[in-house]
Amino acid sequence: MTLSGKAKIAGVMGWPISHSRSPILHGYWLQEYGIDGAYLPFPVAPENIETALRALPHLGIAGTNLTVPHKEAALTICDRVDDIARRIGAVNTVVVENDGTLSGSNTDAFGFLENLKSESDWKPTDGSAVILGAGGAARAVVAALLDDGVQDIRIVNRTLERAENLAIEFAGCCTALRWDHAEDALADAALLVNTTTLGMIGQPDLQISLKALPTSATVNDIVYVPLQTSLLQNAARHGNSIVDGLGMLLHQARPGFAAWFGKQPHVTTGLREFILTDLKT
């Protein structure tokens, strides 16, 4: 649609940025809801991220998403950062307030939980959760599960120290285990989540035995290229319900779109098919 002089503008900053699906996703919503606005990719080198963020209010831009490598740097640039972003240690959504200040948040935990709950019958009272990986994505998943009331989270990582540091930081209900103890961690678990890049196109498959995992457990892989990873295929054969990672990408975008464009968007079958078609090109 043609933009007017009153068009609302938002975007995504990264370096590089050509890989981002966010412009396509937000563009779909803008067209679907007939909004006078645009969502643009902003290639911003690491050394320029503070200048770029501070320029947003002067350019009349409503806000921006942040992707690699800017998420951590934004923590100290934004004028205010919400609690979940501080706990995760990264900002992925920036909103320019009416007074020109910058508010930073992280919507990855929201996106993970919305996807999991909309695509499965999982409940936080079902039992223990096993998280594979201890990086930034794992931090978002752990935060989401703790906030939702999960009482036992087992973090499994190839480097035990990273898992231990994550468990200590979030404290309480988290324990760390070595990768070769993954099968032990799966016993009596109600949820298994892969937050590593294993299984992604160009990466090795995730090698893990699911023999000890109850068939009643839900298996979620946050990887979405390919949509059906080897983990999800193995879990389906094992009798588990499975949740792919595409919904997390779609749901995490909703809060930012609502803040910038004034419309709460919905994740629909049509949107999923649209993004899947793009992923195949």
N, C-alpha and C positions, 0 to 999 in steps of 0.2 A: 504494500500500500504506500501511497505518497505521504511523506512526512510534512508536517506543518512547522511553523516557527515555534510552536508550543510543544513539540515532540519531546518526550522524556527519553533520556539516553542513559544507558548503562553498558557494562562490558565485562571483559575478563582480561586480567594482566598475567603474563607469563613470559618465560624466555627459554626456549621458543614457545610460540603460541599456536602455530599452524595445526597442531594435532588436536586442539580442543574441540569437543563437540558442543560446548556451551552455546556458541552463537546459533547453531542449528536448533538446539533444544528451545532456547528462549525465543528464537524467531518463529518457531511453530506456535508457541503460546500467543505471541504478539498478533500473529495473523488470525489465530483461532478466535481470539477475543476482540478483534478489531481495534486494537490499541494504537494510538498515535505515538509510536516510539520505535527505538532501535536498540539492539544489543550488539556491541562491536568487539572484535579482538584487538587488544592493545599489546604489541610486543614491547616489553620494557626490560632493559638489561638490569641485572642486580644492583649495580651502582646507582641506578636512577629511580629505584622504587619509591624512595621517600619523596623525591621531587614530583613524581607522577601522581602519587596519592594526594599530596598536598595541593596539586593543581585541580583536582576534581571539582571542588566547589567553585573555583574561579571560572571553570569552563561550563558550569551549569549541568554537570553530569551527576546523576542521582546516586551512583555508587558503582561498585565493581566486585566481581569475583576475583580470587587470587588462586593461581596454581603454581606449580614448581617454577622457580625456586623461592617464591616470595611469601609463603604462608607464615614462616617463623619470623621473618623480619617485620611483618606488619604488627606483631604483638607490641613492639615498642614505638611504632609510628602512630597508630591510632590513638585518639584522645581518650577513648574508653574502650574496654574489651570485656565481653561478658564472661561469666564464670566458666562456662563449658569450653570456651576457646582457651582460657588460661590453663584449664586442667588438661586439655588435649595438647596444648603447646603450639597451636597454630590458628591462624585466622584465614578463612576462605571466603568471607563475605563482608564487604564494607559498605555502610550506608552513610551518605552525606546528610547530616541533620539540617534542620531549618536555619540554625545559627552558623552553619559552615563547618562544624566539627565533624570528626570521623568516628563512627561507632563500628567496632569490629566484632564479628561473631564467627562461630564455626558450626556449620549445619550438617557435617558428616554424621555425627551421632544421631541426629534427627532422621536423616535420610536412611541410615542403616536400619533403625528401629521401625520406621514407617514401612519400609520394604518387607522386612521380616514378618511384621504383623499382618500386612495386607496379603501376603503370599503364602501364609501357613497358619496352622492352628496353635503355634507355639505360644506359651505363656510363661512369664518370669517365675511362676511358682512350680513349673514342671520339674526343675532340678538343676543340676550342675551344667555349666557351660565350659566348653574347651575352645580356646583361641589359639590358632596356629599363627605364629609371628609375634614380633614385639616392636614393630615400627610405628609410624604415624597413624596408619589405618587401624592398627591394633589398639592404640590409645583411644581412638574415637569409639570403637566397638566396646571396649571395657567400660568407658565412661557411660555409654548408653545403657549397657546391661546393669551396671551398678545403680544408676538413677532409676531404672525400671524395677528394681527390687530383687535382682538375682543374688542369691546368698553364697554361691560358690563358683568362682571363676578360676580355671586352670589355664595358665599361659605356657604354651609349649614353643620353644624356639631353639634353633641350632646353636646359638650362642647363649648359654644359660645365664650369663651375667646380665644381658639385656633384659631377659625375662624377669630375672630377680629384681632389677632396678625398677621395672614397670610395676611389678607386684608390690614392692615396698612403697612406691610413690602413691599408688591408689589404695594400698593398705586394706585392712579388714578382711574382705572375702576372697582375696587373690592369693594364689600360690603359683610358683614357677617350677617347671619340669624340663628336663633335657629332652631333645628330639627323640632319642632312642627309648624314651619312656612314654611316648605318645600313646601307645596302645593301652598302657596302664591308666592313663588319664581319661580314656574314652569309656572305661567301664562305668556303668550307671549314669552316663551323661545324657542330658536331654537336648543339648544343642552343640553342634560343632560348626565353627566359623573359620574359614581360611582367609587370613588377611595378608598373606604373602603374595608375591608375584608368580609363584610356581603354578604352572598350568596355563599361564597367559601365553598368547602367541609369541613365539621367539624365546620362550623360557622353558626349562625342563618341566616335565609333568610332576605333580605332587605325588610322591610315593609314600603312602601310609596305609596300613592295614585297618580295615573297619570291622574286623571280626569281633572285637570286644564292644563295639558300639551297639546299644540297644536299637532294634528296628523301629522303636517308637520315637527315636530322636530325630530332630530336624537338622539337615545339613545345609549350610549357607556358604557360598563362595562369592566373595565380593568382586572377583574377576568377572568381566563381562565380554571379553574378546579372547577366546570364543565364549559364546553364551553357555554352552554345555561343556564345562571343563571335565577332565578325566575324574576329578574328585566327585563331581555331581553324577556323572555316569555310573561310577562305582557305587555311590550311595544309593542311587535308584535301583540298581541290581540287588543291592543288599536289603532293600525293602524300606529305606528311609524316605521321608518326604524331603524334597529339595527346593532351594530358593536360589535363583541366579543373582548376579550382581548388578544387572541393568537397572533394576528398580531403585537401588541406592543412589545411582547417578541421577535418576530422574527426580526422586523425592528430595534430595539435598538441595536442588535448585529452587524449590517452591518458596521458602522464606524470603530469599533475595528478590525473586520476581514480585512477590506481594509487596515488599517494602519499596521497591523502585517504581513499579508501575500501577500500584493500587488495586491489584486484582489477585485473589487467591487462586492459583492455577490447580488443575487436577491432572493426575497421572492416569491416562486412559489406555485402552488397548490400541487405539489409533496412534497415540503418541509412541508407544512401544514399537509398533510396526514401522513407524516413520523413522525412528532412530536406528532400528535394526537394519533397515534398508540402506541407510547412510553408512553404517558400519561395514556393510558388505562391499561398498564401492571403493 
